[in-house]
Amino acid sequence: MEINEHQIKLSGKANVISGLTNGKNYDLTISDVSVRKIEEVDNDNGTYNRVANLKISELSEVNIISEKEIIKSKKKTTTQSQVLRFIIESVWEKSENGIEKEDFYKKEMSYIIDHYKKTISVDK
């Protein structure tokens, strides 16, 4: 079979510096996007579409473009703890351990905290 189209599907949410208006069209650039899955969708005519499922997050940077010029840009303002949460949740999504996301996050954070508690005990 032959590829008919390459497509993307976006999920997640990211911050933008200013609000958007319903009913208007915008050109956007988005950086720091994760590819979560690639699917091949049969078109029932001997071709298929390859669909990449992309996830944006608080780590993503979204720029609003007008006439090919960036007029507003949202700088990354994520904290280190937000980055750590995003990474732990990404690990959870890739693992198939049957644990709820928040429980997995708490377990991993406890592991990290315990590690540093042991480090403090050793140094004394």
C-alpha atoms as one frame of an Amber mdcrd trajectory, in Angstrom:
protein
   0.000   0.000   0.000   1.002   3.597  -0.603   0.880   6.548   1.797  -1.788
   9.021   0.719  -1.249  11.713   3.378   0.870  12.445   6.437  -1.338  13.887
   9.177  -0.985  15.023  12.771  -3.362  14.863  15.707  -2.673  17.180  18.668
  -3.580  16.661  22.316  -2.676  18.349  25.558  -2.551  21.999  26.465   0.083
  24.710  26.627   0.191  28.335  27.712  -0.016  31.251  25.274   0.789  34.839
  26.210  -2.540  36.311  25.081  -6.049  35.060  24.540  -7.392  33.808  21.234
 -10.713  34.907  19.763 -13.398  32.405  18.800 -14.112  32.384  15.060 -10.701
  33.710  13.998  -7.916  31.781  12.279  -4.359  31.814  13.594  -0.998  30.612
  12.376   0.950  29.042  15.243   4.370  27.581  15.808   4.766  25.014  18.560
   8.047  23.688  19.920   8.823  20.859  22.354   6.130  18.459  21.176   6.266
  14.727  21.937   5.325  12.083  19.348   3.228   9.593  21.313   2.090   7.199
  18.587   2.041   6.790  14.813  -0.980   5.082  13.252  -1.640   3.913   9.729
  -5.295   4.448   8.763  -6.538   2.446   5.775  -8.452   4.513   3.174 -10.014
   1.387   1.599  -8.622   2.355  -1.811  -5.141   0.843  -1.683  -3.694   3.829
   0.201  -3.396   4.806   3.824  -2.815   7.926   5.879   0.004   7.991   8.417
  -1.223   9.877  11.490   1.248  11.057  14.133  -0.327  11.633  17.545   1.459
  14.585  19.132   1.246  15.797  22.721   1.867  19.377  23.740   2.455  20.260
  27.386   3.374  23.029  29.758   6.911  22.531  28.416   5.767  23.424  24.904
   6.303  26.933  23.588   3.455  28.328  21.479   3.939  31.393  19.295   1.122
  33.291  17.577   2.133  34.289  14.031   0.617  37.070  11.936   1.652  37.628
   8.317   4.745  35.492   8.916   5.909  37.631  11.871   5.759  36.551  15.474
   3.668  39.133  17.300   3.356  37.396  20.658   5.570  34.779  22.191   5.058
  32.852  25.404   8.369  32.209  27.111   8.796  28.957  28.943   8.044  29.694
  32.567   7.867  26.171  33.909   9.365  25.365  37.260  11.756  22.504  37.878
   8.996  20.659  39.763   6.666  20.987  36.737   9.384  19.545  34.516   9.891
  16.648  36.935   6.122  15.971  37.043   5.965  15.988  33.235   8.861  13.529
  33.021   7.374  11.197  35.648   3.979  11.284  33.885   5.696  10.535  30.564
   7.351   7.481  32.143   3.944   6.410  33.509   2.366   6.711  30.033   5.044
   4.442  28.544   4.864   1.873  31.337   2.085  -0.655  31.526   2.098  -1.345
  35.250  -1.617  -0.879  36.024  -1.019   1.900  38.559  -3.106   5.086  38.407
  -1.143   8.113  37.188  -1.321  10.060  40.476  -0.353   6.985  42.514   2.621
   6.400  40.210   3.652  10.049  40.607   3.468   9.827  44.426   5.470   6.577
  44.428   8.223   8.071  42.250   8.355  11.282  44.303   8.625   9.232  47.510
  11.517   7.316  45.962  13.323  10.565  45.068  12.680  12.085  48.522  13.861
   8.923  50.292  17.018   8.926  48.166  17.918  12.437  49.292  17.016  11.704
  52.918  19.530   8.840  52.816  22.121  11.181  51.279  21.642  13.637  54.148
  21.980  10.832  56.726  25.236   9.622  55.155  26.752  13.125  55.145  26.202
  13.675  58.898
